[in-house]
Amino acid sequence: PTSDGTAETGEWVGQNSPATTGEITFGNVLLATFKASSKKIALPVELIQDSGIDVVAFVINRLVQRLGRLSNTAYTVGSGSAQPFGVVPRATAGKTGTTGQTLTVIYADLVDLMHSVNSAYRANAKFMMNDLSVRNVRKLVDANGRPIFTPGYEAGITQGVPDLLLGKQLVVNDDVAVMAANAKSILFGDFKQFVLRDVAGSMVVRRFDDSAFALNGQVGFCGWMRTGSNLMDTAAVKYYANSAT
């Protein structure tokens, strides 16, 4: 179920006066799951027997990484057809770049993007962008020449503090588009409204010793998972699109 309550208010009533009706409007969003495969891989039995490292563990870890990359791409830009919905296609427009900003973004447009998100969502809001876009925003300053990017540090009293942009946490996601004409290159909003669903027990990596692989003197490996995602409230996350020209 979905419901946007940002425009709803209560009411003032007089003594002994009744309350009026203010129903909540509900919608619904499909949170379907889709099956993903790591693709299969075959290892010669001799390699497993003779290797100086735990090659089986190495392969299993690599297959899990494949599933992780695949799912992150879908969570970011997935179409919802044969794959999960991504947050970028489900987000709504917050700001289109000023003419000339095909490969960059200016300070004023970032401020407009922030304030395109309702203040009810801004308390938990974050920025998300490609690492190459982070390189661009790190160079930006406000009208007084002050950097709007505050780096986190790995040591000292600020260890573990995240990078901040305009006072909000900045998350790097390389599946977000790099800056280009019309690219949806920056997201801002409350990502808690973006829901992931992993089917319990569906994440598995199997080893095949007795199968067609064995007839070739091989051991097979393949991983699967069932997962889905969707943005429950499209008003919670907005995107910045670079200018077309």
Phi, psi and chi 1 to 4 in degrees:
 res  aa     phi    psi   chi1   chi2   chi3   chi4
   1 PRO       -  146.3   26.7  -33.7      -      -
   2 THR  -127.5  153.2   62.4      -      -      -
   3 SER  -163.1  127.0 -179.7      -      -      -
   4 ASP  -103.2  107.0 -178.9    3.0      -      -
   5 GLY  -100.8   12.1      -      -      -      -
   6 THR   -68.7  -18.5   55.2      -      -      -
   7 ALA  -101.3    1.3      -      -      -      -
   8 GLU   -90.1  143.6  -63.2  177.6    3.2      -
   9 THR  -137.4  166.4   64.2      -      -      -
  10 GLY   -84.2 -155.6      -      -      -      -
  11 GLU  -150.9  157.0   63.8  178.6   -8.9      -
  12 TRP   -93.1  136.6  -58.6  107.2      -      -
  13 VAL  -130.0  149.3  -65.1      -      -      -
  14 GLY   -79.3  169.8      -      -      -      -
  15 GLN   -61.5  133.4 -174.7  174.0  -11.1      -
  16 ASN    62.2   19.1  -64.2  -37.8      -      -
  17 SER  -100.2  144.6  -61.5      -      -      -
  18 PRO   -79.0  156.9   30.5  -35.8      -      -
  19 ALA   -81.3  142.8      -      -      -      -
  20 THR   -86.6  170.4   61.3      -      -      -
  21 THR   -83.8  137.1  -60.1      -      -      -
  22 GLY  -140.2   78.4      -      -      -      -
  23 GLU   -67.6  152.2  -60.1  -70.0   -3.6      -
  24 ILE   -91.7  133.2  -63.4  175.1      -      -
  25 THR   -93.5  125.1  -58.8      -      -      -
  26 PHE  -110.6  147.4  -73.2   96.5      -      -
  27 GLY  -123.8 -170.8      -      -      -      -
  28 ASN  -147.7  147.6   62.5   78.3      -      -
  29 VAL  -127.0  133.5  168.6      -      -      -
  30 LEU   -76.4  127.5 -178.0   64.7      -      -
  31 LEU  -114.2   68.2 -169.5   53.2      -      -
  32 ALA   -76.6  156.4      -      -      -      -
  33 THR  -112.8  153.1   56.4      -      -      -
  34 PHE  -133.0  149.4  -57.6   87.3      -      -
  35 LYS   -92.4  130.9 -172.5  175.3 -178.1  179.2
  36 ALA  -119.4  147.3      -      -      -      -
  37 SER  -121.9  145.2  162.2      -      -      -
  38 SER   -79.1   -6.0   65.2      -      -      -
  39 LYS    74.3  146.0  -62.2 -179.0  179.7  178.2
  40 LYS   -84.6  157.0   63.0 -175.7  178.2 -177.9
  41 ILE  -141.6  144.3 -172.2  170.3      -      -
  42 ALA  -119.8  132.3      -      -      -      -
  43 LEU  -114.1  136.9  -63.8 -177.9      -      -
  44 PRO   -62.2  140.2  -19.1   31.4      -      -
  45 VAL   -57.1  -36.2  171.8      -      -      -
  46 GLU   -62.3  -36.8  -66.6   82.8   -1.6      -
  47 LEU   -64.3  -43.2  175.6   61.4      -      -
  48 ILE   -64.0  -39.9  -63.1  174.7      -      -
  49 GLN   -72.3  -35.1  -66.4  172.2  -22.0      -
  50 ASP  -101.5  -13.0  -60.7  -19.9      -      -
  51 SER   -65.1  141.8  177.3      -      -      -
  52 GLY   -81.6   -5.7      -      -      -      -
  53 ILE  -120.0  169.5   64.6  168.9      -      -
  54 ASP   -79.7   84.2 -172.2  -14.0      -      -
  55 VAL   -68.0  -28.2   68.5      -      -      -
  56 VAL   -64.8  -47.0  171.8      -      -      -
  57 ALA   -61.9  -38.3      -      -      -      -
  58 PHE   -61.2  -45.1  178.6   88.4      -      -
  59 VAL   -66.5  -42.9  167.6      -      -      -
  60 ILE   -61.0  -43.4  -70.3  174.7      -      -
  61 ASN   -62.5  -38.8 -176.7   62.7      -      -
  62 ARG   -66.7  -37.9  179.7   60.4   57.7   86.2
  63 LEU   -67.8  -37.4  -63.3 -175.2      -      -
  64 VAL   -63.9  -40.4  171.2      -      -      -
  65 GLN   -61.4  -39.2  -70.2  178.1    0.4      -
  66 ARG   -59.6  -45.1  -71.7 -178.9 -178.3 -177.6
  67 LEU   -65.1  -36.4  -70.6  170.9      -      -
  68 GLY   -64.7  -44.0      -      -      -      -
  69 ARG   -65.7  -42.3  -69.4 -169.5 -175.5   93.4
  70 LEU   -61.2  -46.1  179.4   73.4      -      -
  71 SER   -70.0  -38.0   56.4      -      -      -
  72 ASN   -62.7  -39.2 -171.4   76.2      -      -
  73 THR   -62.2  -42.8  -60.2      -      -      -
  74 ALA   -66.6  -43.3      -      -      -      -
  75 TYR   -60.3  -24.9  -62.4  155.4      -      -
  76 THR   -91.8  -51.1  -52.9      -      -      -
  77 VAL  -128.2   13.7  -64.8      -      -      -
  78 GLY   -59.9  144.6      -      -      -      -
  79 SER   -84.1  -16.7   65.0      -      -      -
  80 GLY    86.3   -4.8      -      -      -      -
  81 SER  -107.2  110.5  175.8      -      -      -
  82 ALA    64.6   13.4      -      -      -      -
  83 GLN  -162.2  160.8   59.7 -175.3  -95.0      -
  84 PRO   -61.6  159.3  -23.4   34.8      -      -
  85 PHE   -73.7  134.7  -90.2  114.1      -      -
  86 GLY   -90.8  156.3      -      -      -      -
  87 VAL   -68.3  -31.8   65.1      -      -      -
  88 VAL   -66.6  -50.5  175.0      -      -      -
  89 PRO   -63.2  -27.4  -22.1   33.5      -      -
  90 ARG   -86.5  -22.5  -68.5  -77.2  -68.3  150.8
  91 ALA   -68.4  158.9      -      -      -      -
  92 THR  -106.3  160.7   50.3      -      -      -
  93 ALA   -67.2  131.2      -      -      -      -
  94 GLY  -109.4  -39.7      -      -      -      -
  95 LYS  -159.5  134.5  178.4   66.2  178.4 -179.2
  96 THR  -102.8  134.0  -61.4      -      -      -
  97 GLY   -58.5  148.0      -      -      -      -
  98 THR   -61.3  146.0  -55.1      -      -      -
  99 THR   -49.7  130.2  -60.6      -      -      -
 100 GLY   102.6  -13.4      -      -      -      -
 101 GLN   -95.0   57.9  -57.0  -57.3  -43.8      -
 102 THR   -79.1  -29.8   55.8      -      -      -
 103 LEU  -119.8    4.6  -59.0  175.4      -      -
 104 THR  -142.6  178.5   53.2      -      -      -
 105 VAL  -140.5  146.5   61.1      -      -      -
 106 ILE  -105.6  161.7   60.5  174.8      -      -
 107 TYR   -55.7  -46.2  166.9   69.4      -      -
 108 ALA   -62.0  -36.6      -      -      -      -
 109 ASP   -69.7  -34.0  -74.1  -11.9      -      -
 110 LEU   -66.1  -38.8  -75.8  176.0      -      -
 111 VAL   -63.5  -43.6  172.6      -      -      -
 112 ASP   -62.5  -38.6  -73.1  -16.3      -      -
 113 LEU   -62.1  -45.0  174.3   63.6      -      -
 114 MET   -57.7  -45.5  -75.4 -172.9   67.3      -
 115 HIS   -84.1   -0.4  -74.0  -90.3      -      -
 116 SER   -77.9  -16.7   70.1      -      -      -
 117 VAL   -91.4  130.6  175.3      -      -      -
 118 ASN   -55.0  141.3 -172.2  -80.5      -      -
 119 SER   -59.5  -23.2   58.3      -      -      -
 120 ALA   -64.3  -25.7      -      -      -      -
 121 TYR   -98.4  -15.3  -64.8  117.0      -      -
 122 ARG   -72.4  -22.2  -74.0 -152.2  -58.2  -88.5
 123 ALA   -60.3  -36.9      -      -      -      -
 124 ASN  -106.7   14.1  -62.8  -45.5      -      -
 125 ALA   -78.5  152.7      -      -      -      -
 126 LYS  -137.2  159.5  -59.2  176.4 -177.7  178.8
 127 PHE   -92.6  149.0  -76.3   98.4      -      -
 128 MET  -139.3  133.3 -180.0 -178.3  -71.8      -
 129 MET  -163.2  167.7   65.0 -173.1   73.8      -
 130 ASN   -67.4  151.8 -169.5  -71.8      -      -
 131 ASP   -60.6  -32.9 -173.1   57.5      -      -
 132 LEU   -67.9  -29.1  -66.1  176.3      -      -
 133 SER   -74.0  -33.8  -60.3      -      -      -
 134 VAL   -58.6  -39.8  176.0      -      -      -
 135 ARG   -56.9  -37.4 -178.9 -177.7   62.6 -175.2
 136 ASN   -70.1  -47.0  -69.7  -21.8      -      -
 137 VAL   -72.8  -21.4  -59.9      -      -      -
 138 ARG   -64.7  -20.1  -68.8 -169.6   69.4  168.8
 139 LYS   -91.8   -6.5  -56.4  171.8 -175.1  177.0
 140 LEU   -80.1  145.9  -63.7  179.1      -      -
 141 VAL  -129.2  159.3  -64.1      -      -      -
 142 ASP   -84.0 -171.8   64.2   14.5      -      -
 143 ALA   -63.9  -19.1      -      -      -      -
 144 ASN  -101.0   10.8  -64.5  -47.4      -      -
 145 GLY    80.5   11.8      -      -      -      -
 146 ARG   -91.5  134.8  -61.6  171.3  -61.8 -174.8
 147 PRO   -59.7  139.3  -21.5   32.6      -      -
 148 ILE   -95.5   -3.6   64.8  173.0      -      -
 149 PHE  -104.0  127.1  176.2   87.7      -      -
 150 THR  -115.3  110.8  -54.1      -      -      -
 151 PRO   -73.6  146.8   28.0  -34.8      -      -
 152 GLY   -84.1  163.5      -      -      -      -
 153 TYR  -129.4  155.9  -65.5   95.4      -      -
 154 GLU   -97.0   -4.6  -62.6  -58.9  -36.3      -
 155 ALA  -144.8  166.5      -      -      -      -
 156 GLY    82.6 -164.7      -      -      -      -
 157 ILE   -70.5  -15.8   61.0  173.8      -      -
 158 THR  -101.5   15.0   57.3      -      -      -
 159 GLN   -57.9  133.8 -177.0  173.8    0.2      -
 160 GLY    86.5   -5.7      -      -      -      -
 161 VAL   -74.1  131.3  174.9      -      -      -
 162 PRO   -76.2  161.1   29.3  -36.1      -      -
 163 ASP   -62.2  142.2  -66.8  -23.9      -      -
 164 LEU  -122.1  143.3  -58.8  178.5      -      -
 165 LEU  -128.3  117.9 -179.2   61.9      -      -
 166 LEU    53.6   35.7  -67.7  171.7      -      -
 167 GLY    82.4    0.9      -      -      -      -
 168 LYS  -113.6  146.5  -65.9  -64.7 -175.7 -179.8
 169 GLN   -60.8  140.8 -176.2  175.6  -14.5      -
 170 LEU  -112.3  125.0 -170.8  156.1      -      -
 171 VAL  -110.9  130.1  177.4      -      -      -
 172 VAL   -89.4  127.1  174.8      -      -      -
 173 ASN  -139.8  106.6 -179.3   -8.5      -      -
 174 ASP   -75.0   -0.9  -76.9  -26.0      -      -
 175 ASP   -87.4   -9.2  -77.0  -42.9      -      -
 176 VAL   -73.4  141.4  177.4      -      -      -
 177 ALA   -60.3  143.8      -      -      -      -
 178 VAL   -72.5  160.0  -63.1      -      -      -
 179 MET   -67.0  127.6  -69.3 -169.6  178.6      -
 180 ALA  -162.1  170.1      -      -      -      -
 181 ALA   -55.9  125.6      -      -      -      -
 182 ASN    68.9    4.6  -65.8  -44.2      -      -
 183 ALA   -71.4  138.4      -      -      -      -
 184 LYS   -85.7   87.1  -61.4  174.8 -178.1  178.5
 185 SER  -100.7  -13.4   58.1      -      -      -
 186 ILE  -136.8  134.7  -58.9  175.7      -      -
 187 LEU  -113.7  147.6  -62.2  174.9      -      -
 188 PHE  -145.6  132.1  179.5   76.2      -      -
 189 GLY   160.3 -170.5      -      -      -      -
 190 ASP   -92.9   99.2 -177.2   -0.6      -      -
 191 PHE   -76.3   -2.9  -68.7   93.3      -      -
 192 LYS   -67.4  -18.5  -69.0 -178.0  178.5  179.5
 193 GLN   -80.8   -6.7  -59.3  -60.6  -41.8      -
 194 PHE   -95.4  114.6 -174.4   71.1      -      -
 195 VAL  -105.7  133.4  176.2      -      -      -
 196 LEU  -105.5  142.7  -52.6 -179.0      -      -
 197 ARG  -128.1  112.5  177.7 -168.7  172.3 -161.3
 198 ASP  -104.4  121.8  -68.9  -31.6      -      -
 199 VAL   -66.1  128.3  177.2      -      -      -
 200 ALA   -58.7  131.6      -      -      -      -
 201 GLY    75.9    5.6      -      -      -      -
 202 SER   -88.2  -16.7   70.6      -      -      -
 203 MET   -84.1  112.3  174.3   63.5 -179.8      -
 204 VAL  -149.2  141.2   59.4      -      -      -
 205 VAL  -119.5  119.7  177.7      -      -      -
 206 ARG  -108.2  147.5  -71.4 -164.9   57.4 -171.7
 207 ARG  -107.6  132.9  170.3  175.6  171.5  157.0
 208 PHE  -113.8  104.3  -60.1   90.1      -      -
 209 ASP   -96.1  -35.7  -70.4  -78.4      -      -
 210 ASP  -111.3   91.6  -61.4  -41.4      -      -
 211 SER  -168.1 -166.6   64.7      -      -      -
 212 ALA   -60.7  -25.5      -      -      -      -
 213 PHE   -61.7  -42.5  -68.3  103.5      -      -
 214 ALA   -61.8  -30.9      -      -      -      -
 215 LEU   -65.5  -20.7  -63.6  176.1      -      -
 216 ASN  -102.3   10.7  -65.6  -40.1      -      -
 217 GLY    70.2   34.6      -      -      -      -
 218 GLN  -126.1  164.9  -61.2  171.0  -29.1      -
 219 VAL  -120.2  128.8  176.4      -      -      -
 220 GLY   -98.4  152.3      -      -      -      -
 221 PHE  -139.3  141.0  -63.1   87.5      -      -
 222 CYS  -158.0  144.4 -167.9      -      -      -
 223 GLY  -118.2  150.6      -      -      -      -
 224 TRP  -137.9  157.1  -67.9  -87.5      -      -
 225 MET  -157.2  155.1   67.2 -177.5  -63.1      -
 226 ARG  -120.2  122.6  -69.1 -179.6   59.4 -144.4
 227 THR  -147.7  159.1 -172.8      -      -      -
 228 GLY  -151.4  164.1      -      -      -      -
 229 SER  -158.7  155.1   59.8      -      -      -
 230 ASN  -167.1  152.4 -149.6  -30.7      -      -
 231 LEU   -88.8  114.6 -177.7   60.0      -      -
 232 MET   -70.4  -33.5  -62.8  -66.6  104.5      -
 233 ASP  -132.2  107.4 -171.7  -13.7      -      -
 234 THR   -68.4  -14.5   55.8      -      -      -
 235 ALA   -78.9  -11.1      -      -      -      -
 236 ALA   -81.2  -23.6      -      -      -      -
 237 VAL  -131.3  129.6  178.7      -      -      -
 238 LYS  -120.4  158.2  -60.2  -67.2 -175.5   74.9
 239 TYR  -121.0  153.3   65.6   78.6      -      -
 240 TYR  -100.9  127.4  164.7   82.8      -      -
 241 ALA  -109.8  130.0      -      -      -      -
 242 ASN   -63.2  154.9  -71.3   88.7      -      -
 243 SER   -62.1  149.8  172.0      -      -      -
 244 ALA   -73.0  -28.3      -      -      -      -
 245 THR  -136.7      -   57.0      -      -      -
